[in-house]
Amino acid sequence: MGFSRAVVAGGHVYVAGTAPIPADGSPPPEDAYEQTRLCLEIVREALERAGSSLEDVVRTRVYVTDPAHFDGVSRAHGEAFREIRPANATVVTALLDPAWKVEIEVEAVLSSA
């Protein structure tokens, strides 16, 4: 398909939609909370490689497949961003893989910016 996990441009880091795909290729966790935690861990790693961090996130977009998953997703999002409080949009939609309950993209500023 041709895409980057994260792109640095103009003092910002843009992290692409990040699904709960374990690095070892195993199936994603069943629980929406655990899937969200995994997505955020992948996002954190991408931000750090790009020279930023979760503390530098200014916007999140969360795509959820069912409103019933919102409590678990929002709990994990709150654990990561409770003090940071980025702008957020949460959308209920279908995702590429039916096993995914959540996908997250973020925008952050560069730590040195």
C-alpha positions, 0 to 999 in steps of 0.5 A, a space after each residue: 500500500 505504501 505508507 509510514 507509521 509516522 511522518 514528521 513535518 513542520 514540527 509535528 508528528 502524524 501517526 497513521 491509523 494504528 490497529 491492535 496488531 501484535 508485533 509477533 503476528 499473533 491475533 489481537 487481544 479480544 478485549 477492547 480495553 486491551 486492544 486500545 492499550 496495544 494500539 497506544 503502545 505501538 503509537 508510543 513507540 512510533 512517537 519516540 522513534 520520531 522524536 516525540 512522546 505521548 506527552 506531546 500528543 495534541 489530537 487523537 482520533 479513535 475509531 471504534 466498531 461498536 458503541 459497546 466498546 466505548 467504556 474499555 476504549 475510553 478507560 485505556 485512552 484516559 490512562 494514557 492521556 488523563 493529564 495530557 488531555 489532547 483534542 479527541 474525536 471518537 467515531 463508530 465505524 467498520 475497520 479493515 479486520 473484523 477482529 479489530 475493535 479499535 484503531 487510533 491515530 494521533 498528532 503530536 508536536 516534536 519534543 524539541 519544537 
